[in-house]
Amino acid sequence: MTHPNLPQFPNAPKTTLGMVGGGQLGRMFVHEAQALGFKVAVLEPEAGSPAAQAADLHIQAAYDDTQGLLQLAQHCNTFTTEFENVPAASLAKLAETGFVAPSAACVSIAQDRIEEKAFFTRCAPQTGILPAPHAILRTAADLENVSADLFPGILKTARMGYDGKGQVRVKSLDELRTAFANLKGVVCVLEKMLPLAYEISVLVARGADGQAVVYPIAENVHRDGILFTTTVPSPHVSAEAALKTQNAALKLIADINYVGVLCIEFFVLQDGSVVVNEMAPRPHNSGHYTIDACVTSQFAQQVRAMARLPLGDVRQHSPCVMLNILGDVWFDGETNIERQPEWHKVLALPSAHLHLYGKAEARRARKMGHITFIAPTLEQAQDEMQQACAILGIAL
């Protein structure tokens, strides 16, 4: 017997959706899934994680724990993830009992910079966009064959790097040798540093039926490898670059038969040319603005894609700026003296929408929340973002 208060969609999965990963992206997914009447089971080793707090069921186990995966599969037949470093083998295991979106094969590409760059390069005849010049470094001997043209460059670990982790800037072969040794000799990619004008991200979603939608271009500013602000619409992108990158995202997502939400980051260079940087097989920090500024958020889109429902309208109804809130704002300057941020003053700003992730401990450089400023004009949103930074003690 069906429950009258749970969704009865044609071809929909069981009423409980499975999420592998317990971070803030999972938390926001849970909220959107529950808004559609679904329940969510989360597999996550950390007690009290952001997604576990909101989920209907928390299975506390490692992402590769056999019993944990089995328990998740007993409750769900549709699965997704909110963290690209979830073992692809775990997603493949879940695929034996149900529908996984995105698939293990798609996630595995984004888990390895070498595979990712090979994918972008293979698709370049279709997209017209290449990754930055680079070299693959598997052993110390490979360093001696690096072209001088790749300096200055950024040495990046091939796996397990995000938010600036596992990255070192190098200006010479000697610096490269030192950096490679400090990274314990793991397989790395050396990327040439290019004359960057600004960075944009393209958020795209695709359903199992091949329907795909692409969001407006988001322009990003990073600090110390962590996203600082996202501005939409992008103040600088040309109509030509916007169309080129959006079309590229649609071609890339179709090429691998991807189902779900995918974010692709591009660099726009000072001469106006574009290179593709990396992709995230999940909703993305730069897409948080969609919760408040678009008809359908990236998280609602993730729910729709995995539940094989029609994708939503990506129309943006208001200009906006998204500001990341790191744990630093809980500390007084450079000291270790903790303080409570003056949220009441932030919320007095007419355009401010505050989202806190429920993390128990504030740490410097830890993502604790975000604020989206939506206003009739981009100038007003930017002005109120700057006012919020002054309130919170964030330097501009």
N, C-alpha and C positions, 0 to 999 in steps of 0.2 A: 504494500500500500504506500502510495506517495504521500509526502507531507505537504499540506496545502500552502505552507508558508515558505517552502523552499522552491527555487526556480525550476520550472519545467520547460527547458529549452529543447527544441529538436536537436538531436545528435550531441547534446551536451554530456559532459562527463559525470561521474558520481558527484554528489553535492559537496564533497570535501576535496579541495585542491591541495596538491602537495608542493611544498616549497623546501628546497635544499639551501640552507643558509639562513642566518638569523639576524642580519644587520638591519640598518635603517631602510635600505631599499626593500627588504622583505617586509618590514613593518608597514610601509606605505602601500605595498601590494596587498597585504592583509586587509587594510582599511577599504581599499577599492573592491576587493573580492567580496567582503562582507556587505558592502553597499548593494551589490547585485544579488545578495541572498545566499552566497556560497559560504561554506565553512573552510577553514584552512588549517592544515597540519604542517608544522615546521620541524624539520630535522636540523638540529643545531647543538653542538657540544656545550656551549656556554649557557649557564643558568641565568635567567633574567635578561637575556639579550633583547634588543628592541623588538624584533619580530615575535619572539616567544611571548613577550608580554601581551601582545595583541592577538595572538593566534588562538584558535579554539582548542588546539592540541599541540603540545610541545613534546617531541621525542628527543630526549637529551642523549645524543650519541654523536660520535665522529661521522664526518661525511662519508667515510669509506667503511663504516661499521656494518657488517653483514646483517646482524639482527636488527639494527636500526633501520636499514633500508627495507628489510622484510616487513617490519612493523608499519613503515610509511606506506608500502604497497598494499597492506591489508586495509588501509583506510581510504586510499586514493587510487585512481587509475589515470590521472593526469598530473604531470609534474613539470616544474620549472625551477630556475635558480636565480639568485640575486647576487652571485659572487662568481667571477670568472675562474677563480682558482679552486672551485669545487672539482674533485677528480672527475675527469671525463668518463673514467671506468664506472663510477657510481651512476652517472646518468645513463650509460649503456646498460647497466644492470636493471635500472628501473624501466628502461624501454622494453625489457623482456615481458613486463606485465602490464604496460600501459603506454600512453602517449606522452612523449617528452618534448617540450618546446622551450628553448631551442635544443636541437639534437646534440648528442655527445660529439659527433663529428664536427659540427659548427663551433661548439665551445672549444674544442681542442685546437682549432686554428688560432683563436684569440689567446690561448694560453701559452703560445710559443711564438716569440717575435720572428723567428726564422720562417716558420710556416706562414705567419701572417704576412710578412713581406713577400714571400713567394706567391701567395694568393693575390695580393695587390698587383704584383708584377704580371702575373698570368692574365689578370683581368684588364690590364692597362690598354690593350688594343680596343676594348669596349668602352672603357671609362675615359680614356685620354689623360689619366692621372697616374703618375708613378710615385712610389715612396722615395724618400731622400736617398742619395748615394750612400752605400753602406758596405761593410765587410763582416763576414761571419768568422768568429774567433773561437775555435774549439779547443785549441791547445796553445801553449806559450810559443810554439814554433810558428803558428799562424801570424803572430804579431809582426814578425820580421818581414812579412810579405805585404804589409799594409801600405797602400799608396799614400804618398805625402799629401795628395789632394783631399784626403779625408780629415785633415787637421785644419782648424780645431774641430773636435768632434765630441760626441757624447757616447760613452761606453755604457751599455745597458745589458743587464742579465737577460738571457733569452727567455727565462721563465720566472714567475712569481714576483714580478715587479709592478707596482701601481703607486699612484700618489707620490711620484718622485723617488720611491724606494728602488735600490739596486741600480742607481744611475750616477755616473761620475763624468764631469767635464774634463777633457784632456786636450792639451795644446801641442803635444809632441810625442814622439815614439817613447821617450823616456817616461813621460807621465803615463802613457798607455801601459807600459810594462808594470809600473807601480800600481796603477789602478786595477789591472787584471789580477795581479798577485793579491791585492787587498780583498778582492771579490772571491778569493779562494780558488781561482782558476776554473770557475764554472763557465759553461758555454755562454758567450756573450755576442752582442752585435755592436759594432762601432758605426755610428751614424754621423755623417758630415753635418756640422752646424751651418744652417743656411740663413740668409738675411731676412729674418722674419718680420713681416709687417704686423700681422695679428693672426690669432688662431680662431677657427670656427668649428662647430660640431654640427653634424647633421643627424637628426634622430628619425629613424624610419621603423615602421612596423609592417609585418607581413603575416597574413593568415595562411592556414593550411590549404585554402582554396586558391592561393596565389594572389589574392587581393593585397595591395600594398599602398601605404600612405606615408607621406613624408612631411615632417613638421617644418615651420619656418627656421631659417638659419639663426643659430645662436653664436654670439661672439663671446669668447672667453678670455679672462685674464687670470694667470696663475701666479702664485707666490710660493717659492721654495718647493715647486713641484706639485702643489696642492691648488685646486681651483679656488679662486678668490671671488670673482664675480662672473655672472653670465648676463649679457644684455641682449634682449630680443624686442624688436628687430635689430639686427646687427647694424651699428652706426656706420660701418665702413665698407661692407661687402658690396661689390658691384652686382648688377642684375645678371651679368654674364657669368661671374664666378658662382653666384647663388644657384643659377640654373644648372651649371656644369656639375657642381658638387652634389646637388639633390638628385640629378639624373644618375650620377655615378653611384650614389648610395642605393638607388633602386636597382641598378644593374648588379651590384655586388650582392645584395640580399637575395636576389632571384637566382644568381649563379649557383649558390650553395643550397638552394631550396630551404632557406632559413624560415623558421616560424617563431614569431615573438617580436620583441623590441631590440633593436640594434642601434648603437651610437657609433658613428665614425667621425674621427677627428681629422681635420685638414689644416695645413699651414698655408696661409696666403703670403707670398713673398713680396718684397719691396717692388719688384718689377711687375706685380700683378699675377704672376703664375701661381699654380696651386700644386702642392704635394700632399699625398695622403700619409697620415702619421700612424694611427692605430685604431682599433675598434674594440668595443666592449659589448659582449653578447648578453645584454641585460639593459634595463633602464639605467640612466646615467645621471650623475650629479648635475651636469649642465642641462638636463631635462626636467629638473624639479620645478621650474617655472610653469610647466604645463598644468600643474595641479590647480593653480589659481588663475592662470591667464589664457587657458585654452578650453575649448568645449569638452575635449576628452584628454585626460591626463595620460602620461606615458604608462602609469601603473594600471589604469583602467584598460589601456590598450593591451598590456601584457595579459591581463585576465581574459579579455575578449579573444585574443589569439590562441591561448592555450585551451580555452573552453570551446573553441571553434564557433564563436559567435561573430557577427559582422563587426568589422572594425569601426571605430568612431570617427567623428569629424575632428580634424586637427586644426581647425580654424582658431587663430589667436584673436581674442576679443579686446585685449588691452596691451599697450606697451608695458614692458616690465624690466626690472633688474633683479636678479637673484644674488643675494649675499650669503656666502658660507659663514657659519658661525663655528669657530674652533674653540677648543678648551681654554685657549689663552685669555678669553674675555672673563674667565672666572678668577683671574689672578691680577694682582695690583702691579702693573708695570712689569719689570723684570724680576720682581720678588716672587717668593713662594707663598705670599700671604693671599689666602683665598677670599673672594668677595662674591656677592650675589649680583649678577648683572641687573641693571635697572630696566627690566622688561616693561614696566608700566609706562616709562617714558617712550620706549620704542613703539609700544602699542598705541600711544597717543598720536602717532603719525598716521594720517588718514589712509595712506596706501600700503601700510605694513601688514603683512600676513606672516606670523611667526609659526615655525614648525620646529619643535624640539623632539629629540629622538628617544628620550627616556633612558639615556645612558647614566649609570649610577655614579661614575667617577669622571670628573673633568680632568683631562690631561692636555698639555700644550700640543698643538698640531693635530689633536684628535677632533674629528668631525662630530659636533654635538647637535647641530641643527642648521636651519637656514631661514632667511627672511626673504620673501618675495614682495617687491614693491610694484604694485600695479596702479596705473594712473591714466588720466585722459591723454597725457603727453609723456613722451620718453624723458623730456627735460625734468618734469615734475618727479617722475620715478627716480631719476638719478639724483636729484636734489635731496629727496627724502632718504635715499640710501646713504648719502653723505652725512645727513643729520644723525642717522642711526649709528654710523661709525663713530661720530663724535661722542654720542651718548655711551657707547660701549668701549671707548678707548682704542678703537682700531685705526691705525695710521693709514692715511690715504697717500 
